[in-house]
Amino acid sequence: MKLSDKIRTLRKNAGLTQEQLGDKLNVSRQAITKWERGDGIPDIYNLVALSNLFGLSLDELMAKEKAVAEKRFLYESHTEHDIDAPCCFDLHLHAASSLVVRSGDSEKLKVYAGSSDIPELEKAVKVKVDTDGGRCDVQVRTKLSEARCRQSLVLEIVLPEKYVRHIEVAAKVGKAQLKNIRCETIEVDARCGELTLEDIHATVDVTSSSDMSIRFVTLDGNLSVNQHGAVSRVLLPEGAAVRTRCRGIHTRLLTALPDLVSPDAAYEVELNGVNAELTVSRQ
């Protein structure tokens, strides 16, 4: 890969415009454009600045494509922990702009944090893992403010597929995604605007006191929503139908189309809580 292509790829992977990259290097946008077109190359001082900014050595910047392809953000933190037996995973996560929890083929628990706007991320984000008696407690802590994390921090948790029995997730995020998980139950206690469930084979219990959208990419399990003073919606895959149940105090469960509800459906959507409304519709 040419240096011009590497600079462009690194910039885009970091979510930066040419002007923003120029500001970080104290050069003009036109200079960045020139480098990315191959009409010129950075001098040694700017090469060093680029290397430091993207966390690469000069050799990696000049010669190695692999580092460019793997780096997703300017600043990253990786934590791994060996898991050797089935566990109930209890995830206590800090605030973030987005969160992904998924399973993987490895026998390791992996915690990834990324940002293009938090230079001190590696020192600021701490991960603590405790395993005892069939439980694995994972805590992601940081000294950063909640507002800054909800704006700029991305978290991804990869669980060892063969050892997942039950999952509990507590977090404050803008968007959350649970993906490729097969287990008994998943409990989500989150303040988030959007929760996506993709390739989830489990009963999912969601507790929230804020409005949210719960989107099923695939449907293979019951959903229970426990809300307090919130108005939310569930989006089912095309052609899917469910049984519905409404419990609690001053709760209302609505359906956008009559064919969304069937007494013979394999799965159920249940609403519980206080002063809550839930609408079931299709995507």
NORDADA-V378638 format. One record per residue. N is the residue number from 0. RES is the residue in one small letter. SS is DSSP state (2 for helix, 1 for strand, 0 for the rest). Layout:
# NORDADA-V378638
n=[N N]
res=[RES RES]
ss=[SS SS]
This chain:
# NORDADA-V378638
n=[0 1 2 3 4 5 6 7 8 9 10 11 12 13 14 15 16 17 18 19 20 21 22 23 24 25 26 27 28 29 30 31 32 33 34 35 36 37 38 39 40 41 42 43 44 45 46 47 48 49 50 51 52 53 54 55 56 57 58 59 60 61 62 63 64 65 66 67 68 69 70 71 72 73 74 75 76 77 78 79 80 81 82 83 84 85 86 87 88 89 90 91 92 93 94 95 96 97 98 99 100 101 102 103 104 105 106 107 108 109 110 111 112 113 114 115 116 117 118 119 120 121 122 123 124 125 126 127 128 129 130 131 132 133 134 135 136 137 138 139 140 141 142 143 144 145 146 147 148 149 150 151 152 153 154 155 156 157 158 159 160 161 162 163 164 165 166 167 168 169 170 171 172 173 174 175 176 177 178 179 180 181 182 183 184 185 186 187 188 189 190 191 192 193 194 195 196 197 198 199 200 201 202 203 204 205 206 207 208 209 210 211 212 213 214 215 216 217 218 219 220 221 222 223 224 225 226 227 228 229 230 231 232 233 234 235 236 237 238 239 240 241 242 243 244 245 246 247 248 249 250 251 252 253 254 255 256 257 258 259 260 261 262 263 264 265 266 267 268 269 270 271 272 273 274 275 276 277 278 279 280 281 282]
res=[m k l s d k i r t l r k n a g l t q e q l g d k l n v s r q a i t k w e r g d g i p d i y n l v a l s n l f g l s l d e l m a k e k a v a e k r f l y e s h t e h d i d a p c c f d l h l h a a s s l v v r s g d s e k l k v y a g s s d i p e l e k a v k v k v d t d g g r c d v q v r t k l s e a r c r q s l v l e i v l p e k y v r h i e v a a k v g k a q l k n i r c e t i e v d a r c g e l t l e d i h a t v d v t s s s d m s i r f v t l d g n l s v n q h g a v s r v l l p e g a a v r t r c r g i h t r l l t a l p d l v s p d a a y e v e l n g v n a e l t v s r q]
ss=[0 0 2 2 2 2 2 2 2 2 2 2 2 0 0 0 0 2 2 2 2 2 2 2 2 0 0 0 2 2 2 2 2 2 2 2 2 0 0 0 0 0 0 2 2 2 2 2 2 2 2 2 2 2 0 0 0 2 2 2 2 2 2 0 0 2 2 2 2 2 0 0 0 0 1 1 1 1 1 1 1 1 0 0 0 0 1 1 1 1 1 1 0 0 0 1 1 1 1 1 1 1 1 1 0 0 0 1 1 1 1 1 1 1 1 0 0 0 0 0 2 2 2 2 1 1 1 1 1 1 1 1 0 0 1 1 1 1 1 1 1 1 0 0 0 2 2 2 2 2 2 2 0 1 1 1 1 1 1 1 2 2 2 1 1 1 1 1 1 1 1 1 1 1 1 1 1 1 1 1 1 1 1 1 1 1 1 1 1 1 1 0 0 1 1 1 1 1 1 1 1 1 1 1 1 1 1 1 0 0 0 0 1 1 1 1 0 0 0 0 0 0 1 1 1 1 1 1 0 0 1 1 1 1 1 1 0 0 0 0 0 1 1 1 1 1 0 0 1 1 1 1 1 1 1 0 0 2 2 2 1 0 0 0 0 0 0 1 1 1 1 1 1 1 1 1 1 1 1 1 1 1 0]
